[in-house]
Amino acid sequence: MFKFKHSKVKDSKNLKRTAKSSLKQINVKNYVDRLKSEEYENIMKIGLEVRNKGMEFKGIYL
């Protein structure tokens, strides 16, 4: 499960914060539960924040 976001702010702390909020949004919208109900077993949640050449990655393997 991927959640991508693009940031317009140059602050690197904002990249980390937005990557974490991407993971939170995956939980709030129950995307993983939907995949599990369709019998997917190996699920990885990934929040990816990109701004120009900067990137922040947060991932959780379930």
C-alpha positions as CSV (number, residue, x, y, z in Angstrom):
1,M,0.0,0.0,0.0
2,F,1.6,3.2,-1.2
3,K,0.6,6.8,-0.2
4,F,2.5,9.5,-2.1
5,K,2.5,13.2,-1.2
6,H,4.3,16.1,-2.8
7,S,5.4,19.0,-0.6
8,K,5.9,22.6,-1.6
9,V,7.7,23.4,1.7
10,K,11.5,23.3,1.7
11,D,11.8,22.3,5.4
12,S,13.2,18.8,5.9
13,K,11.2,18.4,9.1
14,N,8.0,18.9,7.1
15,L,9.0,16.0,4.8
16,K,9.3,13.7,7.8
17,R,6.0,14.9,9.2
18,T,4.1,14.5,5.9
19,A,5.6,11.0,5.4
20,K,4.3,10.0,8.8
21,S,0.9,11.6,8.0
22,S,0.8,9.4,4.9
23,L,1.0,6.3,7.0
24,K,-1.6,7.7,9.3
25,Q,-4.0,8.3,6.4
26,I,-3.6,4.6,5.3
27,N,-4.8,3.6,8.7
28,V,-7.6,6.1,8.9
29,K,-9.0,5.1,5.5
30,N,-8.7,1.3,6.4
31,Y,-6.8,0.5,3.2
32,V,-5.0,-2.4,4.8
33,D,-8.2,-4.0,6.2
34,R,-9.7,-3.9,2.7
35,L,-6.6,-5.7,1.3
36,K,-6.8,-8.3,4.1
37,S,-10.5,-8.9,3.4
38,E,-9.5,-9.8,-0.1
39,E,-7.0,-12.3,1.4
40,Y,-3.8,-10.4,0.7
41,E,-1.2,-11.6,3.2
42,N,2.1,-9.8,2.7
43,I,1.3,-6.1,3.1
44,M,3.7,-3.2,3.5
45,K,2.5,0.3,4.2
46,I,4.7,3.0,2.7
47,G,4.4,6.7,3.1
48,L,6.5,8.7,0.7
49,E,7.0,12.4,0.7
50,V,8.8,14.1,-2.2
51,R,9.9,17.6,-2.8
52,N,12.2,18.3,-5.8
53,K,15.3,16.3,-5.0
54,G,14.4,15.7,-1.4
55,M,12.5,12.6,-0.2
56,E,11.4,11.0,3.1
57,F,10.3,7.4,3.4
58,K,8.4,5.7,6.2
59,G,7.4,2.1,5.9
60,I,5.9,-0.7,8.0
61,Y,5.8,-4.3,7.0
62,L,2.8,-6.1,8.4
